[in-house]
Amino acid sequence: MRCPFCKEDDDKVIDSRASSDGFAIRRRRECLACSRRFTTYERIEESPLRVIKKDGGREPFERRKVLLGLIKACEKRPIPIVTLEEITERIENRVLEEYDSEVPVSYLGELVMRELKDVDQVAYVRFASVYREFKDINEFMDELKGMLSGGRHAGRSAKKGAKKGARKGARKGAKKGAKRSPPASAASRKKAEGESSATPAEENSAGADPAGADPAGADPGKRLEPTKKGEPRT
């Protein structure tokens, strides 16, 4: 590189380091002719991204314009500014990945509408009405019908998935409970079989008074007189 002092093209690099932001390389050089030192920077060559408008004109891509369009569409809606900034960042990254020098404005509009449709449907309709320039109420209603039909389909799919998941969960729970319940032991089975094979007569005899007294057969009119010691009871 030509020396800015003596104009000689004879120098050497004595120090190289990255800049604080990491987007440039700082090189310290020394001229071999005059021994003066100077600094140069090496940066990435940036070509400004331009937007192709509907009428064919070009203008620089500005991240701020995308954010302002989102804010206007979401006016008086419960959407925090942080969400809109995140949407703007995603749109900018997508555009820089897909295009090098020029991007159609239609592509930008589709990206914005796709993001708004997932965040707030009212904001989506507001932006779509301006971006697509509906000529009459019929075009506006067609857009609403398409959006509503998509929402109903998603709702039905979610309900079917929930019902299917509930049925699978019930079947798994029943199988798991059946595996956990221990099998009946041999003694328990014999005891159950013995109780089930008892006859009605055996059950009655088992429930009778062991002393053999039948309270129902006693004479209610006869009283037992107390006896003295040594006398037989009458």
PARO-897864 format. One record per residue (C-alpha): chain; residue number from 1; x, z, y. Coordinates in steps of 0.5 Angstrom, whole numbers, m for minus. Each point is the difference from the previous one (the first is absolute). Layout:
BEGIN
> chain,resi,px,pz,py
> A,NUM,X,Z,Y
...
***
This chain:
BEGIN
> chain,resi,px,pz,py
> A,1,0,0,0
> A,2,3,m2,7
> A,3,2,6,4
> A,4,m4,2,6
> A,5,6,2,4
> A,6,5,m6,m1
> A,7,m4,m5,m4
> A,8,5,0,m6
> A,9,m4,m1,m6
> A,10,5,4,m4
> A,11,m3,7,m2
> A,12,0,5,m6
> A,13,m6,5,m2
> A,14,3,7,0
> A,15,m7,4,m1
> A,16,m7,m2,m3
> A,17,m6,4,0
> A,18,m8,0,0
> A,19,m4,1,6
> A,20,m4,6,0
> A,21,m7,m4,m2
> A,22,4,m3,m5
> A,23,m2,m7,2
> A,24,7,m2,3
> A,25,7,0,m2
> A,26,5,3,6
> A,27,7,m3,m1
> A,28,6,2,5
> A,29,5,m5,1
> A,30,7,m1,3
> A,31,3,m6,3
> A,32,7,m2,m3
> A,33,2,m3,7
> A,34,m2,5,5
> A,35,m1,6,m5
> A,36,m7,1,4
> A,37,m5,3,m4
> A,38,m8,m2,0
> A,39,m6,1,m4
> A,40,m5,m5,m4
> A,41,m6,1,m3
> A,42,m3,m4,m6
> A,43,m7,0,m1
> A,44,m6,m4,m4
> A,45,m2,m6,3
> A,46,m7,1,2
> A,47,m5,m6,1
> A,48,m6,3,3
> A,49,m7,m1,m4
> A,50,m5,m4,4
> A,51,m8,m1,m1
> A,52,m3,m6,m1
> A,53,m7,0,4
> A,54,m6,m3,m2
> A,55,1,m5,6
> A,56,7,m2,m3
> A,57,4,4,6
> A,58,5,5,m2
> A,59,1,7,2
> A,60,5,6,m2
> A,61,m2,4,m5
> A,62,m2,7,3
> A,63,m1,6,m5
> A,64,m4,3,6
> A,65,m5,m5,0
> A,66,m2,1,m7
> A,67,0,8,1
> A,68,m5,m1,6
> A,69,m4,m5,m3
> A,70,m1,5,m6
> A,71,m2,6,5
> A,72,m5,m4,4
> A,73,m3,m2,m7
> A,74,0,7,m2
> A,75,m3,3,7
> A,76,m4,6,m1
> A,77,1,0,m8
> A,78,3,6,m3
> A,79,7,m3,m2
> A,80,6,3,3
> A,81,5,m3,4
> A,82,5,1,m6
> A,83,m4,m4,m5
> A,84,0,m6,5
> A,85,8,1,1
> A,86,1,0,m7
> A,87,m4,m7,m1
> A,88,3,m3,6
> A,89,7,1,m4
> A,90,m2,m2,m6
> A,91,m3,m7,3
> A,92,7,m1,4
> A,93,4,1,m7
> A,94,m4,m5,m3
> A,95,0,m5,5
> A,96,8,1,0
> A,97,0,m1,m7
> A,98,m4,m6,m1
> A,99,2,m4,7
> A,100,7,m1,3
> A,101,m2,m3,7
> A,102,m7,m2,1
> A,103,m6,3,m3
> A,104,m8,m2,1
> A,105,m4,4,3
> A,106,m5,m1,m5
> A,107,4,4,m5
> A,108,1,6,5
> A,109,m8,0,0
> A,110,m1,0,m7
> A,111,5,6,m1
> A,112,m3,4,5
> A,113,m7,m1,m3
> A,114,2,1,m7
> A,115,3,7,3
> A,116,m6,2,4
> A,117,m5,m2,m6
> A,118,4,6,m4
> A,119,0,5,6
> A,120,m7,m1,3
> A,121,m5,m5,m1
> A,122,m3,0,8
> A,123,7,m1,2
> A,124,0,m6,m4
> A,125,m6,m3,2
> A,126,2,1,7
> A,127,7,m4,m1
> A,128,m3,m5,m4
> A,129,m6,m2,5
> A,130,6,m1,5
> A,131,5,m3,m4
> A,132,m5,m5,m4
> A,133,m4,m2,6
> A,134,m7,0,m3
> A,135,m4,m5,3
> A,136,m7,3,m2
> A,137,m3,6,m3
> A,138,0,m4,m7
> A,139,7,0,0
> A,140,1,7,2
> A,141,m5,2,m6
> A,142,3,m4,m5
> A,143,6,4,1
> A,144,m4,7,0
> A,145,m3,m3,m7
> A,146,7,m1,m3
> A,147,3,7,2
> A,148,m6,3,m2
> A,149,m1,m3,m7
> A,150,8,1,m1
> A,151,m2,8,1
> A,152,m6,0,m5
> A,153,5,m3,m5
> A,154,5,5,1
> A,155,m5,5,0
> A,156,m3,m2,m7
> A,157,7,m1,m3
> A,158,2,7,2
> A,159,m7,3,m3
> A,160,1,m4,m6
> A,161,7,3,m1
> A,162,m2,7,1
> A,163,m5,0,m5
> A,164,5,m3,m5
> A,165,5,5,2
> A,166,m6,6,m1
> A,167,m2,m3,m7
> A,168,8,m1,m2
> A,169,1,8,2
> A,170,m6,2,m4
> A,171,2,m3,m6
> A,172,7,2,0
> A,173,m2,7,2
> A,174,m5,0,m6
> A,175,6,m2,m5
> A,176,5,5,3
> A,177,m5,6,m1
> A,178,m1,m3,m7
> A,179,7,0,m2
> A,180,1,7,3
> A,181,m6,4,m4
> A,182,4,3,m6
> A,183,m3,m1,m7
> A,184,m5,5,m3
> A,185,4,5,m5
> A,186,m2,0,m7
> A,187,m2,7,0
> A,188,m5,m2,6
> A,189,m3,m5,m4
> A,190,m1,4,m6
> A,191,m3,5,5
> A,192,m5,m5,3
> A,193,m2,m3,m7
> A,194,m1,7,m2
> A,195,m5,2,6
> A,196,m3,m7,m1
> A,197,m2,1,m8
> A,198,m3,7,1
> A,199,m7,0,m2
> A,200,m6,3,4
> A,201,m1,6,m5
> A,202,7,2,1
> A,203,0,0,7
> A,204,m7,4,0
> A,205,4,5,m5
> A,206,6,0,5
> A,207,m4,2,5
> A,208,m4,6,m3
> A,209,1,7,1
> A,210,6,2,m5
> A,211,m3,7,m1
> A,212,m6,m3,m3
> A,213,m5,3,5
> A,214,m6,m5,2
> A,215,m2,3,6
> A,216,m6,m5,0
> A,217,m3,3,m7
> A,218,0,8,3
> A,219,m6,3,1
> A,220,m1,1,7
> A,221,m5,6,m1
> A,222,4,4,m4
> A,223,5,5,3
> A,224,6,3,m3
> A,225,0,7,1
> A,226,6,4,1
> A,227,2,4,m6
> A,228,4,6,0
> A,229,7,1,m3
> A,230,m1,0,m8
> A,231,m7,m3,0
> A,232,m1,m7,m3
> A,233,m3,m5,5
> A,234,m7,m2,m1
***
